[in-house]
Amino acid sequence: MQRRNTLRPHAVSAGLAALVLLAQGAGTAQAEAAGVAPAAANGAAQVAITLTGDNGGACVLSHAEAKAGPVTFTITNKTATAITEIELMSDTRILGEKENLAPGLPPVSFTVTLGGGDYKVYCPGAKVETVAFKVTGAVAAQPTSSVGVLLADGTKGYANYVDTTVDAMVTAIDRLKAAIDAGDLATAQKTYALARPFYERVESDVEGFVLPGFDATDNAGNLDYLIDMRESNLDPAVGWHGLHAIERDLFEAKAITDNTRTLAAELQKNVGLLDKLAPTLEYKPEDLANGAAGLLEEVQSGKISGEEEAFSHIDLVDFAANVEGAQQAFAFLTPGMEKIDPALTKQVQDQFDVVTEMLESYRDPNGLGGYRLYSAELKAADAAKLSKAIQALQEPLSRIAEKVATAG
Amino acid sequence: MTLKHLSDAAAALQISRRGLLFGAAAGTAGAAMLPAAGFAATPETDTIDLSQRHPFYGKGPQAGIMTPPQRYVFFMTFDLTTQDRQALQVLLARWSAAIAQLMKGETIGQVEPDRAEAVGLDTAEALELEPAGLTVTVGLGPNVFSDALGLAAHRPALLRPLVDLPSDALKPDLTGGDLSLQACADDPQVAYHAIRDLARIAKVTGTAATRWTVMGFGRASAGKGQATPRNLMGFKDGTRNIVQPADFDRHVWVQDGPDWQRHGTYQVVRKVQMHIENWDTDRVSDQNAVFGRHKLSGAPLTGTKEFDTPDFAKTATDGSPVIQDTAHIRLAAHENNEGVKILRRGFNYTDGINQFGFLDAGLLFLSYQNDPAHFERLQARLGASDALNEYISHIGSGIFFVPPAPTEGSYIGEAMFA
């Protein structure tokens, strides 16, 4: 976990935490706070965490210690308006957590099996955000976290997905070039629409490549610029290359010229380079989550507005491809995420379902790329509906990177 | 946790137009108006204190209704995106906690989390700004009280969609909503931040999506102790508004039904577009006749001072009524509506220039009453006959039940989920 500078100090010594416990504990609870948590009939030690608005937000544990074994934490937010979640952590790993805490809601609990050692309860928003918790007894075996294994497996699976997607793009671009070389406009338009989705599925992972010998700020060596740049963001020093320059010829000028053929040859070369670079990528679990979020940003910034396919108007093809790529990335995290936060996992899955069902209604077997054209009329009528469905997916999805980065 | 710094300079900032009003009145009003006496009788506390905080929790009504109107409003409605009762419960509880933070002038969560992969909970644009008298008022639309949510039995007795009213020109995308948030503050950025961050909570809990919204500048109604402000037609608006606590009890607060509804009220919101260019080129005598008041002083056409009681029976030498039959104040007056009064808490708004090249502006009409039929009664008459209709269109509409404030440790509407 990388720590950034923050606006407020948060590292709290165990001594200060204990002081807070004493200050917040009342009557008999005060005496118990220093003691070992009693076990319930099922054998799990019982620890109550009470959140109050006292002294700028307090996170108070009924007991500072438990014996090794199952421990149940029951959280009640009495009056803490600034605290909405708590986490049980071992070093930088999250072992258990509860979200959506707010005054007035019924208590919630989670149970974890803990070996001997030092833990902490993290209460973001409390005046003192970290409270120490100690477990005595046998030290648990060094965790061979099943969550970590699941997430690592997911990243390998996703790497393969990106690799095969770029492989398929190579083939699709070959077909597009062949149609352009043959001067067959109708076929070129069709193959353009069929070639588009591949890049859109994995764009957030492969857009960072700079060719050897070029500065990072030089668009002449930026593969994403050379493959996918739109007219609105052109660098005059480098000119227009790639798919959208071809789109202009095929759909606006409706003419295949020598320049179109040059563009297609360049594109074939650059996609070939991309295909060599893609297998070198390695992913951390949070990269998948951030990549998925990036693809949804692409939907909101380029497709909803109809700017991505300004000449061909096949924005819904790209839209569906962005969503498919995001859903794939999420799917590779799902086995791990189901263990980390099943409720959030289900929420994100449900919102993906809402979006994909909505996209189904735009399918058109006779349309370019299999979807209706995103005409001005369709955009005026449906853009808000489409963007709201993505918004409802973006917010919960944006919480996943942190979770997979701190798991296992 | 607060990240705000109360700036001495900002806290000391007091903006007053008292001198300005005085000067304008003294310079233009005739001797017959006795301007000095007239203004001295008006309690003049029309100042901004940006350090002002209003409590969220309490035993009475929610803040933002009886609260003297602030300078700005950000009003937003939401559609429920789930029929999961627990999700709504979580949303109302999280909104309540966040509103309590916001009204104190504090963040709703971390701005820059320790973990690089985390997203901030508070979007930060109100950091270093003062509470600015922020109030956020939560309303529950008719669809909240459904069988699917298991809340049908809790429906407030008089909550239902508004009836169709004469002259309604409602646009579907400016009408309806299952939840409403009215954020008022003396700093527009504070109001905007509140709504923005509450909308994020609606999305992240998977509960609701934004529906329609209006940002209002300039209050167009007065509360207790405030001078009467002007709407964009240039007329004083709300001269005869409800200000006395006894009138709130009689006309605004729900007094019966289950405990959790007492001190609740019904919120009616209307987006009223004004045809500004036509109005501006209308002769002043016609403008005065449309309202039944003098533009400058606010006095009824039958009087000389703003708070003179209109004399609806008074006739001119030719026998015609001085306040014409279709005058706005005649049709709306409680004397002519069996004593019906509603609390108006409107704000002026603008949406820029519309597609036809007109200034796109008007009044975000917000009213509170203990029976929506009271609004309907008044608007049915106004919509049918008001001379003002030539210059306005009701283009948006909504109705919501506003429960009372929660006590500390509770949340808005908690009793429904018990």
HADDOCK unambig.tbl for C-alpha pairs under 7 A between the chains (distance, minus, plus):
assign (segid A and resid 1 and name CA) (segid B and resid 115 and name CA) 6.64 0.50 0.50
assign (segid A and resid 2 and name CA) (segid B and resid 115 and name CA) 6.28 0.50 0.50
assign (segid A and resid 2 and name CA) (segid B and resid 116 and name CA) 5.87 0.50 0.50
assign (segid A and resid 3 and name CA) (segid B and resid 114 and name CA) 5.48 0.50 0.50
assign (segid A and resid 3 and name CA) (segid B and resid 115 and name CA) 5.73 0.50 0.50
assign (segid A and resid 3 and name CA) (segid B and resid 116 and name CA) 6.46 0.50 0.50
assign (segid A and resid 4 and name CA) (segid B and resid 114 and name CA) 5.75 0.50 0.50
assign (segid A and resid 4 and name CA) (segid B and resid 116 and name CA) 6.69 0.50 0.50
assign (segid A and resid 6 and name CA) (segid B and resid 112 and name CA) 6.33 0.50 0.50
assign (segid A and resid 6 and name CA) (segid B and resid 114 and name CA) 6.55 0.50 0.50
assign (segid A and resid 56 and name CA) (segid B and resid 1 and name CA) 5.74 0.50 0.50
assign (segid A and resid 78 and name CA) (segid B and resid 409 and name CA) 5.32 0.50 0.50
assign (segid A and resid 79 and name CA) (segid B and resid 408 and name CA) 6.42 0.50 0.50
assign (segid A and resid 79 and name CA) (segid B and resid 409 and name CA) 4.56 0.50 0.50
assign (segid A and resid 81 and name CA) (segid B and resid 97 and name CA) 4.37 0.50 0.50
assign (segid A and resid 81 and name CA) (segid B and resid 98 and name CA) 6.34 0.50 0.50
assign (segid A and resid 81 and name CA) (segid B and resid 100 and name CA) 6.61 0.50 0.50
assign (segid A and resid 81 and name CA) (segid B and resid 101 and name CA) 6.29 0.50 0.50
assign (segid A and resid 82 and name CA) (segid B and resid 101 and name CA) 6.59 0.50 0.50
assign (segid A and resid 82 and name CA) (segid B and resid 108 and name CA) 5.77 0.50 0.50
assign (segid A and resid 82 and name CA) (segid B and resid 109 and name CA) 6.11 0.50 0.50
assign (segid A and resid 100 and name CA) (segid B and resid 90 and name CA) 6.73 0.50 0.50
assign (segid A and resid 100 and name CA) (segid B and resid 94 and name CA) 6.91 0.50 0.50
assign (segid A and resid 102 and name CA) (segid B and resid 93 and name CA) 5.61 0.50 0.50
assign (segid A and resid 102 and name CA) (segid B and resid 94 and name CA) 5.48 0.50 0.50
assign (segid A and resid 102 and name CA) (segid B and resid 97 and name CA) 6.15 0.50 0.50
assign (segid A and resid 103 and name CA) (segid B and resid 93 and name CA) 6.65 0.50 0.50
assign (segid A and resid 103 and name CA) (segid B and resid 97 and name CA) 6.74 0.50 0.50
assign (segid A and resid 103 and name CA) (segid B and resid 409 and name CA) 4.84 0.50 0.50
assign (segid A and resid 103 and name CA) (segid B and resid 410 and name CA) 5.60 0.50 0.50
assign (segid A and resid 103 and name CA) (segid B and resid 411 and name CA) 6.84 0.50 0.50
assign (segid A and resid 104 and name CA) (segid B and resid 93 and name CA) 6.81 0.50 0.50
assign (segid A and resid 104 and name CA) (segid B and resid 409 and name CA) 5.37 0.50 0.50
assign (segid A and resid 104 and name CA) (segid B and resid 410 and name CA) 4.23 0.50 0.50
assign (segid A and resid 104 and name CA) (segid B and resid 411 and name CA) 5.93 0.50 0.50
assign (segid A and resid 105 and name CA) (segid B and resid 93 and name CA) 6.84 0.50 0.50
assign (segid A and resid 125 and name CA) (segid B and resid 1 and name CA) 6.13 0.50 0.50
assign (segid A and resid 125 and name CA) (segid B and resid 109 and name CA) 5.78 0.50 0.50
assign (segid A and resid 125 and name CA) (segid B and resid 110 and name CA) 6.61 0.50 0.50
assign (segid A and resid 126 and name CA) (segid B and resid 1 and name CA) 6.60 0.50 0.50
assign (segid A and resid 127 and name CA) (segid B and resid 1 and name CA) 5.79 0.50 0.50
assign (segid A and resid 388 and name CA) (segid B and resid 209 and name CA) 6.92 0.50 0.50
assign (segid A and resid 392 and name CA) (segid B and resid 203 and name CA) 5.34 0.50 0.50
assign (segid A and resid 392 and name CA) (segid B and resid 206 and name CA) 6.65 0.50 0.50
assign (segid A and resid 395 and name CA) (segid B and resid 203 and name CA) 6.15 0.50 0.50
assign (segid A and resid 395 and name CA) (segid B and resid 204 and name CA) 5.00 0.50 0.50
assign (segid A and resid 396 and name CA) (segid B and resid 204 and name CA) 4.99 0.50 0.50
assign (segid A and resid 398 and name CA) (segid B and resid 119 and name CA) 6.87 0.50 0.50
assign (segid A and resid 399 and name CA) (segid B and resid 118 and name CA) 6.69 0.50 0.50
assign (segid A and resid 399 and name CA) (segid B and resid 119 and name CA) 6.75 0.50 0.50
assign (segid A and resid 401 and name CA) (segid B and resid 117 and name CA) 5.51 0.50 0.50
assign (segid A and resid 401 and name CA) (segid B and resid 118 and name CA) 6.81 0.50 0.50
assign (segid A and resid 402 and name CA) (segid B and resid 117 and name CA) 4.58 0.50 0.50
assign (segid A and resid 402 and name CA) (segid B and resid 118 and name CA) 4.79 0.50 0.50
